[in-house]
Amino acid sequence: MINSTTYYNDFWNEMRGKQAVTDSLYNNRESKTNAYHLPGESNKKYTAVLQKESAVRQLATVVNATRSDSRLWTFDCEGQAEWGDMVNLEGMDNEGDFQRFEVQAYRLSELVRLGLEFASDQSFAIEDYVIGKMARCFGTSEEQAFINGTGENQPTGILHATDGAETGVTAESDSAISYDEIIKLYLSVDKKYRKHGTWLMNDETALALRTLKDSAGNYLWKESDETIFSKPVQSVDSMPSIGKGQKVIAFGDFSNYWLVQRFPLTIRTLKEKFAMRGQVGYLGCEYLDGKLIRKDAVKVLQMAAD
């Protein structure tokens, strides 16, 4: 239903405040919030913009869940392959390698406002405006949680003290990082994860690493392709800056961070609340969770605490 042209037109007419609730809108309304599911075609556009706003989304494994309850269980295992005509199932049955994880549905909300004269103007690209605004706001808030989330009413972040990435290296200083410490961090990650590894850090840390050289005067950072040891670097504002005890660099295979989300996004129009200001409000809601399924897949460099 959400992929139909009728629903697409009815949804955006509703966003413009041009019509009463139709059958197609009613059938795609969240009963608890009175919000409407974003049409399928609009959701594709929204997802594309959201992807650009979050480096973690680009690297993580995104899982779409359609169940309506707030709690799910997800599973992960390493998987094994064995040569030969006969498969020794008993030898491959390692129960400890099969992990079970509880996944919540945390709500993230965002309010976007638009002048009534624009909302009602058929020539105004309301779809692009609402989608673009929400994707940028949601992307920023999501990434903060994917990196630093506490796991309480929000996803569990990659840097979480107990359920996040393991510490691969503790720097000797609280204000500087050495070339050797980057090498140690790189090699602290198992080869199977290092193969598809990516570096995460903020711009301040990246600036510090760009000046590092080995004993022969060669720069650590390869500017021609923006890599360190041939692995790409992603700049993430939510990563902490260099300081006492901070986890400033993460390296590894971030596809082991699972982002479980309910699609599509829902939007509710708030017409009366902002009418006196000549505006209409759009309350968007996402339901999602995030966890690092394999903690050894990513390692962090932590600055000295003292």
Order of alpha helices (4+ residues) and beta strands (2+ residues): alpha-alpha-beta-alpha-alpha-beta-beta-alpha-beta-beta-alpha-alpha-beta-alpha-alpha-beta-alpha-beta-beta-beta-beta-beta-beta-beta
